[in-house]
Amino acid sequence: MNATRFDPQSRRGFYESHFLRANHPTRDLAFWIRYTILSPKGRLEDTQGQLWGIYFNGESSTHVTVKQSFPLSECAFSRTDLGIRIGQATLDGRALRGSVPQKGQSISWDLTYGGEEPPAFLVPVSLYDCKFPKAKALTGIPLADFSGMLNVNGQAIDVTGWRGSQNHNWGEKHTDMYAWGQVAGFDGHPDAFLECSTARLKIGPLWTPWLTNVVLRIDGRDIGLNSLTQAFRNRGTYRYFSWSIEACRGPIRARLSIEAPAGAFVGLAYDDPPGGQKWCLNTKLASCTIRLQETGRPAVVLETSSRAAFEILTTDDAHAVPISA
């Protein structure tokens, strides 16, 4: 599940990321650390490992973003389990350590993490070995508890007790347009988990309709509104910087809203394996509300004021979020 999918002999183009993120339990603080392989199509010799890091500080409205790239010869990726080295930075199923300096900024980390929840799959498991969709994503540990230290521009930050997730995604190209969201523990419901997406794919000259997936775990139950036919029926609409979803299946009806101010976002430039770049507008400090209605059960409202991940991938440059890495 977390083993590397990258084929070091293929020239088809590929990206693969393992990322970890977490929020402070009560304050508007979060981090995101990403270990990535980028292999440009037809240029296998230019394959590189990338380290990304963001520290989000919603209290001061300042965020620190860093990125560093390494040739593949300075990296190692396990094809049997979660085991990664990029430069001197490492990641396995229990710990991650590393440091990235960039343009006078720096983030270093020495963290351990773990969790007992089973993995969560954004699309049905049967699709992970299919060619469609080209980009795949799963959450290896949906409710991961972290301990250890970050150091952000010389400031030591203890992240013990922060909760987040461990994630894995890969593909021959990035999804053409999407919004992605995740909550690992809601206010008042620390063991509830949400992951959702609204995406549109380009196949040759044609665009698919918007596809929306929702996976919710609450009170030990998995509510999957994410089959292929369900993805066409669900309704998701997003813009800068808000998103709403309505999903129904039989007796279940879910309404979601996710939003954050523009100042909560960091802009990232993602190189696409086939060529070109896309902009990722990334925050881990969004608010989220879910209203779940189910025949025969009391209605449930889940909320968080600032613990939601919210990302938008676009080629549009009218978002006014500075690209910082």
N, C-alpha and C positions, 0 to 999 in steps of 0.2 A: 504493500500500500504506500509506504513512504520511500521505497527504494527508487533510485534514480532511473528514469525512463529514457534518458538521452542515449542515443546510439553513436558512439565516437567514430563510426565508419560511414555514417549517412551524411549526404550533402543536401538533403531535402530542406534544411533549415529547421530550427527548433529553439524553443525557450522552455525553461523549467525553473520554478521557484519554490523554495520552502521558506515560509515566513511565519514569524511568531509576533504576537501583539498582546498587549495587556493594558488595563486601566487601573488607576488608583481606585480603591473601594469607595471613597467619598469625595475626592477632589477632582478637578478638571485637568487631569494629567494622564498621559498615555505614552506608550512607545510602540514602535513597529520596526522589526529587524528582518531583513530579507537576504537570503542566499540564492543566487541566480546563476544559471547557465544560459548564455546567449550564443547561438550558432547561426550566423547569417546563411541564407540559402545560397548554395554553390560556392561558399567560402569557408569550408571546414577548417582551414588553417587559421582563420580569424576567430574561432571559438574562444570565448573568455568566461571567466567567473567574475561575478559582480557581487559586491557587498553594499547594501543600502541600509540606512538607519534614519529614523525620524524620532525626535522627542517632541511631543505636543504639550504645550503649556497654555491651557485655556485661561489660567488665572492672570497671566501677564500678556496674553495674546501674542506670544512669541514662540516660534517653533524652530528647531534646529534640524537641518537636513544634511546628510553626508552620503557620498557614494565613492567607491573605489573599484577599479577593474584590474584583473590579473590575467595573464595568459594561461591557457589550459594546462601548460606544463607545471604551473605552480598550484594546481588544484587537484583534488581527489574526490570522487563521488562513488559511493557504494551502490552496487546494483542488487544487493540482497536485503539491506535494511537502511535505516536513516543514519548515514554516516557521511559527513561532508567536511572538506577542508578547502578553503579559498584563501590563498596566501597563508597567514598564520591563524586565521579565524577558523573555528571548528563548530560543528553542530552534530549532536546525536540525539537519541531518544530521551535523554535526561538532562542535557546541559548544552549551553552555548557560550562560547567565549570569543572575543574579537575586539578589534579597534579599527576605526576609520577616521583619518584626518582628511580634511578637504577645505582649502581656501580659508585657513584661520579658524575653522570650526572642527570639533572632534566629538565623537561618541565612542565610548568603549563599554564593553559589557562582560560580566562574569556571572552567569545566571544558571540556576537549575529550575526545572519545571516538571510537572506531572499531573495526571488526572485519571480518573477511573471510568469516565463516560466512554461508551463505544463511539466509533467514528460516525460522522454525519456526511451524507452524500447529497450534493446539490442537484444532481440528476440521477435517475434510476441506475442502480449498479450495472445493469445489463448494457448500458450505453458506454461504459468506460473502456471497453475494448472495441468499440465501433468507430468508424471514421467520422461520424456525425454525433455531436459537434466536434470540431477540430480542437477546441480548447476544453480541457477538463479541469475540474477543481474538486477537492475534497478537504474535509477538516479531520485530521487525524486524532486530535484531542479537542473536543468542543469546549470543555470547561477546564482549562489548564491553569493551575495555580503556580505562581512564580515566587522565587526567592533569590536574593543576591543583590548585586550592585550594578548600577549604571554610573558612568562618569560622563557628564555633558559639559564640555568646555571648562573642565576643571572642577565642576560641582559634583560631589558624590551624592547619589540618590539611591536610597534603599527601596527596592521594589518588593520586599517581602510582604505577602498578602495580596498582591495585585493579581487580578484574574483576567484571563484572556483565552487564547486558543493557539494551536499549532496547525498549520495549513500547508497544502501542497497543490500546485497547479502546473500544467504543462500543455504544450501543443506546438503545431507547426506554424501557427500564426496567432496573434492576439485576437480575441473576439472584436469584431469591427466596431460595435458601439454597445456600451453597457453601463448600467448602474449595478453596483454590488453592495450588499449590506450584511452586517452580522452583529449580533448582540450575544455576549457570553456572560449571562447573569443580568437580570433586570433588577431595578430598585424594588425591594420587597419580595422578589422571586429570584434569589441568587442562583438557583439550579435550573432556571429556564434558559433555553438556547434558541436562537433564531438565525437562519441564513436565508438570503433571498437575492434574486437577480432579475433584472429586466434587460433583455439584450435583443439586438438585431444583427443578423448575419448576412454577409454578401457572398452569394454563390455564383461565380462567373459575373455576368453583368446584372444579375437580379438580386434583389433584397428580399429576405424573408419578412413576414409580419413580425411584430414585436412578440417575444416569448418571455414569459414571466414564471419563475419557479419560487416556491416557498417551502421551507422545511422548518418545522417548529417542534421542539422537544419540551414538554411540560408535564410535571407530575409523573415522570417515568414513561410517558407515552410519546411516540413519534407520530407527528401529523405531517404527512408528506403530500403536499399539493404540487407535485413536481414531475408527473408523468409527461410524456411528449405531447399527448393530446391535451392534458391539463394545462401545459405551458401556453398553448394557443388560446385556451379559454380564459385563463387568468387575465386580469387587466392591470397593467402597470404603466404609470406615466411619471416621467421625471423631467426636471429642468434644473438650471442653476438656481438654488441649491436645495431643492426639495423633491420629494418622491412620494407617491401614493400607490397603493396596491389594493386591489379587491380580488379575492380568490374564493371560489365556492366549489364544493364537491359533496354531493349528496346532502347530508344533514349539517355539514360544516360550512361556516362562512367566516372568513377572516378579512379584516380591514386593517391596513398598516399605513403609517406615515413615518417618514424619516426626513429630518432636515437639520441644517446647521448654517450659521452665517458664513459668508465668503471668507472671513478672516480666520475661520477654523481650519481651512484647507491649505494644503501644500501642493504645489504643482510639480509633477515629475515627467520627464521625457522618456518614454519607453520605446526602444528600438524594436521594430517588428522584423522577425526573421526573413520574410520575403522582401523587405526593404521599406524605407520610410520610417516615420515616427508617429506615435500617438501620444496624447497628453493624458496623464492620469491625475485627476484631482482627488486628493486623498485626505480624509480626516478620520480620526478615531474618537472624536468628541461630539458626535451628532446626538440628537434626541430621537427617540423612537417610541411610538405608541402602537400597540396591537389590541384590537377588539376581536375576541374570538367568541362566536356563537355556535352552539351545537345542540341539536334537538335532544331534549331529555337531560341536559346539563345546564347549570347556571352559567350565564355569560361571564367571561373572564377578560379583564383589562390588564395588560402588562405595559409598564412604562419605564423608561430611563431618560434622565435629563441630559446625560452627556457620555454615555458608555457605548454608543453605537458606532461601529465602523461604517463608513459611507464613502464609496469610490465611484467616480464617473470616468469612463474612458472615451475620448473623443479626438477627432482631428480638427475640430473647430477651435480657433484661437481667440474667440470673443468672450471668454470666461473671465478675463481680468485677474486671474490668479497667477502670480509670478512663478515661472518655472525655476526651481531652485536646485534641481539635480537631474 
